[in-house]
Amino acid sequence: MKFGISYNPGFLGSDPDQLIAVARHAEDCGFESFYVPEHIVLYPGAMLGPAPIPPALPFADPLECLSFVAAATSRILLGTAVLLLPYHHPVVLAKRLATIDVLSKGRMRLLTVGLGTLPGEAAAAGVDFAARGRRANEAIDVLRLLWAGDAEGVSFDGEFFAFDRLCSFPKPHRAEALPVHVGGSSAAASRRAGQRGDGYFPGGRLAAPERARQLEIMRAAATAAGRDAGALEYTRWGAMDMSAADVEARAGLGVTRLVAGVSAAGLDEQREEMSAFAGRLGLG
């Protein structure tokens, strides 16, 4: 099992010293990865399920945060959970992600993309909320095409994006496409993960039977697309108070990575909860 830490600036704030201190301590404790979420904009009346989202939450840009973290760490992998892919132009995004991967010497390896659930956020980005799934599918294809292209250029003609003989350099650190994990708790997200993803990172508070069904959908979609379903990673949210028995139970469900969110209010307490987690589960 691999273990990641999630740092949510929206709830923990965007203090640069605290962000770096948490990332460095996570690395020192032996965590594999460091994740940051995204909201492009919020607005009064935005809801997360049944709960309102305070519109003044300081959701800093996740890729800028990860660049900052990369410069202050040396080993920990960088991830998003999730990057709202439909609201980014993939030609620009391909360059940004490849640059972070080059500058971090190959650590931008856990990009997780999702669709977003706020109609107002889609409207602010000029995106048709109903079409964001198709737009995300196309964006994944564009990212991989640009990363794989050479000096002759690559072309694309899709519903949302079209270009002719574009060259996107630098390439990612290992001169290969960056892994793209798919987030989301719907059947469509499960299929997208199987058809296009390198892994699946579902969210939500779903019952065990629905979780199992999602995994079946992902694997069936991968097989139907001629892909190796067994090669796809399966990441799930965990908790800072998880026990070894909890981890073993998740592993039995096929989970390959658990990501726990820092939840304590102060930096000292955050370090303590990460250290306790690492000690209890034998990280490092």
C-alpha positions in Angstrom: 0.0 0.0 0.0 1.2 3.5 -0.8 0.2 6.5 1.3 -0.4 10.1 0.4 -1.1 13.3 2.3 -3.8 15.8 1.1 -3.4 19.5 2.0 -6.5 21.6 1.4 -5.6 25.4 1.3 -9.3 26.2 1.2 -9.7 24.9 4.8 -6.1 25.1 6.1 -5.2 28.4 4.5 -2.5 29.4 2.0 0.3 30.3 4.3 3.5 29.4 2.4 5.5 28.5 5.5 2.8 26.1 6.7 2.4 24.5 3.3 6.1 23.8 3.0 6.4 22.6 6.5 3.6 20.1 6.1 5.1 18.8 2.8 8.6 18.5 4.2 7.3 16.6 7.3 5.2 14.3 5.1 8.3 13.5 3.1 10.4 13.0 6.2 7.7 10.6 7.6 7.8 8.5 4.5 4.6 9.4 2.7 4.8 8.7 -1.0 2.8 11.7 -2.2 1.4 15.1 -1.6 -2.0 16.2 -3.0 -3.8 19.5 -3.4 -7.4 20.1 -4.6 -8.8 22.7 -6.9 -11.7 25.2 -7.1 -11.2 27.8 -9.8 -13.9 30.1 -8.4 -16.6 30.0 -5.7 -19.7 32.1 -5.3 -22.5 32.7 -2.8 -24.9 29.8 -2.8 -22.5 27.2 -4.1 -23.2 23.8 -2.5 -21.1 20.7 -1.8 -23.8 18.1 -1.7 -26.3 19.3 1.0 -23.8 21.8 2.5 -23.0 25.4 1.4 -19.4 26.2 0.6 -18.2 29.4 2.2 -17.3 31.6 -0.9 -14.3 33.2 0.7 -12.4 29.9 1.2 -8.8 30.5 -0.1 -8.4 27.8 -2.7 -4.9 28.5 -4.0 -4.1 27.2 -7.5 -3.0 23.6 -7.1 -0.3 23.5 -9.8 1.3 26.7 -8.4 1.2 25.1 -4.9 2.8 21.9 -6.2 5.6 23.9 -8.0 6.3 25.6 -4.7 6.3 22.3 -2.8 8.6 20.7 -5.4 11.2 23.4 -4.9 11.2 22.7 -1.2 11.3 18.9 -1.2 13.3 16.2 -3.0 11.4 12.9 -3.1 7.7 13.2 -2.5 5.4 12.7 -5.5 3.0 15.5 -6.5 -0.7 15.0 -7.1 -4.0 16.8 -7.6 -7.3 15.5 -6.1 -8.8 16.7 -8.2 -7.8 19.1 -11.0 -11.0 20.3 -12.7 -10.0 19.3 -16.2 -12.9 20.7 -18.2 -12.0 24.2 -17.1 -8.4 24.1 -18.4 -7.4 24.3 -22.0 -5.3 21.1 -22.6 -2.7 22.7 -24.8 -1.8 25.2 -22.1 -2.1 22.5 -19.4 0.2 20.1 -21.2 3.0 22.6 -21.0 2.3 23.5 -17.4 2.3 19.9 -16.2 5.4 18.9 -18.3 7.3 21.9 -16.9 6.5 20.9 -13.3 7.6 17.4 -14.0 10.9 18.5 -15.5 11.6 21.0 -12.7 10.7 18.4 -10.0 12.8 15.7 -11.8 9.9 13.5 -12.5 7.6 13.9 -9.6 4.4 15.2 -11.2 3.1 11.7 -11.3 -0.3 11.7 -9.6 -2.4 14.1 -11.6 -6.0 13.2 -10.8 -8.7 14.9 -12.9 -12.4 15.4 -12.3 -15.3 17.3 -13.7 -16.4 19.5 -10.9 -19.9 19.7 -9.5 -20.6 23.5 -9.4 -22.6 24.8 -12.4 -21.5 28.4 -11.6 -17.8 27.3 -11.8 -18.4 25.9 -15.2 -20.2 29.0 -16.3 -17.4 31.2 -15.1 -14.9 29.2 -17.2 -17.2 29.4 -20.2 -17.9 25.7 -20.3 -21.2 24.0 -20.9 -21.8 22.1 -17.6 -23.7 19.3 -19.4 -20.8 18.7 -21.8 -17.9 18.7 -19.3 -17.5 14.9 -19.4 -17.0 14.8 -23.2 -14.7 17.8 -22.9 -12.6 16.0 -20.2 -12.4 12.9 -22.3 -11.1 14.9 -25.3 -8.7 16.9 -23.0 -7.0 13.7 -21.8 -6.5 12.6 -25.4 -5.0 16.0 -26.3 -2.6 15.9 -23.3 -1.2 12.5 -24.2 -1.0 13.4 -27.9 1.1 16.6 -27.2 3.4 14.8 -24.7 4.0 12.1 -27.3 4.5 14.4 -30.2 7.9 15.2 -31.9 9.3 18.1 -33.8 7.1 17.3 -36.8 4.1 18.3 -34.7 0.8 16.6 -33.9 -2.8 17.4 -35.1 -6.2 17.0 -33.5 -9.7 17.6 -34.7 -12.3 17.1 -32.0 -15.6 18.5 -30.8 -13.9 21.0 -28.4 -10.3 21.3 -29.5 -8.6 21.4 -32.9 -5.1 22.2 -34.0 -2.6 21.4 -36.7 1.0 20.3 -36.3 1.6 21.6 -32.8 4.9 21.0 -31.0 4.8 21.0 -27.2 8.2 21.0 -25.5 9.7 20.4 -23.0 8.5 16.9 -22.7 7.9 15.3 -19.2 11.1 14.3 -17.3 11.1 10.7 -18.6 10.1 11.7 -22.1 6.8 9.8 -21.6 3.2 10.8 -21.0 2.4 11.7 -17.4 0.0 9.3 -15.7 -3.6 10.6 -15.6 -5.8 9.3 -12.8 -9.6 9.8 -12.9 -11.6 11.1 -10.0 -15.3 11.0 -9.4 -18.0 8.8 -7.9 -20.3 8.2 -10.9 -20.5 5.3 -13.2 -19.3 7.6 -16.0 -16.2 8.4 -14.0 -15.6 4.7 -13.5 -15.8 4.1 -17.3 -13.6 7.1 -18.0 -11.0 5.6 -15.6 -11.1 2.2 -17.4 -11.1 3.7 -20.9 -8.5 6.4 -20.5 -7.1 6.5 -17.0 -3.9 5.2 -15.4 -5.8 4.8 -12.2 -9.1 5.6 -10.4 -9.6 7.8 -7.4 -13.3 7.8 -6.5 -14.6 10.2 -3.9 -18.0 10.5 -2.2 -19.5 8.6 0.7 -20.8 5.5 -1.1 -21.8 2.1 0.4 -19.6 -0.9 -0.1 -21.8 -2.5 -2.8 -21.6 0.7 -4.9 -17.9 0.9 -4.5 -17.5 -2.6 -5.7 -19.8 -1.9 -8.7 -17.6 1.1 -9.6 -14.5 -1.0 -9.6 -16.3 -3.6 -11.8 -17.3 -0.9 -14.3 -13.7 0.4 -14.4 -12.3 -3.0 -15.1 -14.9 -3.9 -17.7 -14.4 -0.7 -19.5 -10.6 -1.2 -19.5 -11.0 -4.7 -20.9 -13.4 -3.6 -23.6 -10.9 -0.9 -24.6 -8.1 -3.5 -24.9 -6.3 -2.3 -21.9 -4.8 -4.2 -18.9 -7.3 -3.6 -16.1 -4.9 -5.1 -13.6 -2.4 -2.4 -14.3 -4.7 0.4 -13.2 -4.1 1.9 -9.7 -7.0 2.2 -7.3 -6.6 5.1 -4.9 -9.1 5.9 -2.1 -9.5 8.5 0.6 -8.3 7.4 4.1 -8.2 9.0 7.5 -5.5 10.1 9.9 -6.7 7.7 12.6 -6.6 4.6 10.3 -5.3 1.4 11.9 -3.3 -1.4 10.3 -6.5 -3.5 10.2 -8.3 -0.7 8.3 -5.5 -0.6 5.8 -5.5 -4.3 5.4 -9.2 -4.3 4.8 -8.8 -1.7 2.0 -6.0 -3.7 0.4 -8.4 -6.6 0.3 -10.7 -4.5 -1.8 -8.0 -3.8 -4.4 -6.9 -0.4 -3.1 -3.3 0.4 -3.9 -3.0 3.9 -2.4 -4.7 5.7 0.5 -4.7 9.5 0.8 -5.4 11.0 4.2 -6.1 14.7 4.7 -4.3 16.8 7.2 -7.0 17.9 9.6 -5.5 19.4 12.8 -5.7 23.1 13.2 -2.1 24.0 14.0 1.2 23.1 12.4 2.5 21.3 15.5 -0.6 19.2 15.7 -0.5 18.5 12.0 3.1 17.2 12.3 2.0 15.1 15.3 -0.8 13.4 13.4 1.4 12.7 10.4 4.1 11.3 12.6 1.6 9.1 14.5 0.1 7.8 11.2 3.6 7.0 9.9 4.6 5.3 13.1 1.4 3.3 13.4 1.6 2.0 9.8 5.3 1.6 9.5 6.1 4.3 6.9 9.6 5.4 6.2 
